[in-house]
Amino acid sequence: METMVWITENPLNVISFGIATYEFCKRMPNYRVIVLALGHEGVPLRPTQNFEILPLKSSEQLDYYMRKLSPEVTIVFHSYYFIKSIENISLCGKKLVYVPVEGDPLPMEVVPTLQTYDQIITP
């Protein structure tokens, strides 16, 4: 089973990032899905057999997870401000960025960062 790391807000929070993440991740039976959750405090959680939630509090911790988990796919689901803040972290596997467009124009300074990903997904 391939490992997919999904980096976003806590999927147990009732916000758009959390709800979308939870619904997506519980429907991926062919992957071991590990959510590195900003705002998750406490112990790792396992909502389903192949879906795990781990706390993410720092860029050093993100770097550690990437080295330890070595996922085949990494998806970053967040605002372009957050994506810009982790541009110096070496993400593993196929790298996808999922950037919701919420009405603000895309700042041109984030375009080079977005172009480092293998695929850009924008609803």
Secondary structure, 3 states (H helix, E strand, C coil): CEEEEEEEECCCCCCHHHHHHHHHHCCCCCEEEEEEEECCCCCCEEEECCEEEEEECCHHHHHHHHHHHCCCEEEEECCHHHHHHCCCCCCCCEEEEECCCCCCCCCHHHHHHHCCCCEEECC
